[in-house]
Amino acid sequence: MSMCAQVVLLLTRLQLNQRYDEHDRHHLLRLRDTFIHKKHLCLVFELLSVNLYELIKQNHFRGLSTNLVRVFTAQILDALTVLNEARIIHCDLKPENILLKK
């Protein structure tokens, strides 16, 4: 990825957190810091727990309770609604990319 593309990504992420989810209510990953290392833009995000795939795996692929699925679904749809408002498309939505808080 070129430096220009990385800067655009950074500005988009900053705008998303500050403009669309200032009070951290929409279950979006929070950008904490940025820095340049060997001409690469590095992004520092909040530390979260396991991803949804790991949770399913820990449950031996037996599925999750209806109530838990309902909560996850509501939160995912809420986050996707914010992304839609920000005109951002998530191109890799899968259980491995859904991070959970403890």
Disulfide bonds with the S-S distance in Angstrom:
none
